[in-house]
Amino acid sequence: MQAIRRVLGSLSNYRWISVGALLSLLLLTVANAVTPQLFRWGIDGGIVPRNLQIVLYSAAWMVVAAIARGLFNFGQSYWAEAASQGVAYDLRNKIFSKIQNLSFSYHDRSQTSQLLTRVTSDIEQIRTFIGTSLIQVIGAVVTLVSIAVVLLIMNWQLALITLTVVPISGWLMARFITRNQKLFGQVQEQLGNLNAILQENLLGIRVVKAFVRESAEKSRYTALNDSLVKANMKTIDAIHNTFPFIFLLSNLVTLAVFAYGGAQVINNNFSIGELVAFNSYLVLILQPILLIGFAAPAIASAAASAQRVYEVVDAAVEIRDRADAVEFDTCSGRITFENVSFRYPGAATPALKSVSFETKPRELIAILGMTGSGKSTIMNLIPRFYDVTAGSIRIDGRDVRDFSLKSLRSHIGIVFQETTLFSGTIRENITYAKPHASLAEVISVAKTAQIHDFITSLPDSYETIVGERGIGLSGGQKQRIAIARTLLTDYSILILDDSTSAVDAQTAAQIQAELDNFMRQKACVTFVVAQRISTVKNADRIFLIDKGRLVAQGTHEQLMRTSPLYGVILESQVKQKENK
Ligand SMILES: Nc1ncnc2c1ncn2[C@@H]1O[C@H](COP(=O)(O)OP(=O)(O)OP(=O)(O)O)[C@@H](O)[C@H]1O
């Protein structure tokens, strides 16, 4: 319920729209409340004493009341809908920018599909609550209170009989919401799980087909689809277990009013007009109770969704700027790892153990090690994708945690092991971090990355659309575009994490040769997670990583002489590929 209160608080950004909706609602209630009185006037003042003029007058006023009802009804639903769109818009933006700011460790822990469900379906639940259920509930409460007052004034005994239904239904509905909020949360979670399978299958459709796992995937999807239906059915059962009581109560009250009110009319304590008006009010008082009843599941569902959305909005950003963060602007090339240890959140063993080294200006460092030894982890710590668990990393003597994240990361050019291109043109992808780069600059980095000739062979050259609906690119082509994208940035430190693994040996050697010039001109230090002998030979120093430790370092020749492990790794990782 706290989450719902927060959603209501967010309506303050749409104060005037909300006031418009509320005002329309109040006027609608007045128009509704006046109508039975017009009936009573028409019957008791017109029909019974046979006064046609009063009958016509009351009929005319009823038309006015009907028009007013139509107008105010439109006003309240239009403004409520507008406010709901506004709140959903704000929430979507809030959660999106939060997702951008959350650290790698958060994304490691959370499922993409659950995040997607929160941004789409959960926010939609909240929007529907504000646009429809909230105004229904407020309208119902206002109507209930105002009609209760009118009824008490008209005939307090009959009114008390009628109003017994209110606290009983109120209690039933409050119980329904508190008991079932968890159930509605489960429905959203199941939806997220179902989306996860869908997402995995969309991304991995080739693997599914290659391994002929279509029917297995279908069964996996159907099983989760069944669970979703079961969770939904549980909520429907909960609704069915509560609402028949409310309907029964409201019918019993109608009978009681008819019997007791009828007796009062026979005893001349109540006029027929009054009984007719009272009966009309009865509909008006039972309708809101039913409306609240119908809104209750939507409220429970919105409460569960709001909780899920605020969980992301409130998630702690683990890696952030210090209050006195300084700008990173120059780098002379001294990068120091001092007893750096690191354990991924939730991992049983550390990925790095007491790693220490210091680089020299303009050095090209190759990092070599068996798969899973910790090479990428070392690279992830320099731009602070994660913070060290123990020890420190310094650039020119200053701890990386002292720099503002923005300035630190914008001076580190990194090409990841896995390439991600966005949908758009090749040029847009290359200029991703530098949108105003000139075509000449783009061509220059594309040439260094050995991808220019391929790009110009395409019909639309640099304007060719890639990504989702664009042309397909091979793994090596994507990697080379990713290298060009990084080379275009204003990096001082360059990190190439196994970034030519999908490129053939000859092209990789060409890239390496081109890069050598580039790197030495621009970068103060370059790290290359190496898979190829050419890279290793070119490096000023090679760091040999084994099970999270820096076990040896030196030039190719030195390591060949001193480290048996080096020979083994070269043989397994490098020569094998070179021979292909
Ligand atoms: N996000 C993560 N969460 C938990 N553990 C991780 C994560 N990323 C890597 N690890 C673990 O940390 C260890 C080091 O991984 P890392 O990716 O640094 O190895 P690597 O040497 O780069 O391997 P490869 O050559 O296969 O890319 C591995 O045991 C891996 O399972």
The ligand as an ORCA input file, in Angstrom:
! r2SCAN-3c Opt
* xyz 0 1
  N      29.581    -11.095    -14.065
  C      30.150    -12.118    -13.418
  N      29.603    -12.589    -12.276
  C      30.180    -13.599    -11.592
  N      31.303    -14.224    -11.977
  C      31.889    -13.804    -13.109
  C      31.340    -12.730    -13.889
  N      32.142    -12.521    -14.950
  C      33.152    -13.434    -14.851
  N      32.999    -14.187    -13.753
  C      33.922    -15.256    -13.285
  O      35.180    -14.667    -13.015
  C      36.230    -15.477    -13.500
  C      37.117    -14.669    -14.452
  O      36.348    -14.322    -15.594
  P      36.922    -13.460    -16.792
  O      35.805    -13.129    -17.694
  O      37.727    -12.338    -16.246
  O      37.892    -14.521    -17.495
  P      38.722    -14.369    -18.841
  O      40.126    -14.735    -18.491
  O      38.508    -13.055    -19.473
  O      38.077    -15.540    -19.705
  P      37.913    -15.675    -21.305
  O      39.266    -15.819    -21.907
  O      37.118    -16.928    -21.440
  O      37.184    -14.456    -21.763
  C      35.585    -16.677    -14.163
  O      35.667    -17.750    -13.258
  C      34.158    -16.280    -14.377
  O      33.314    -17.387    -14.205
*
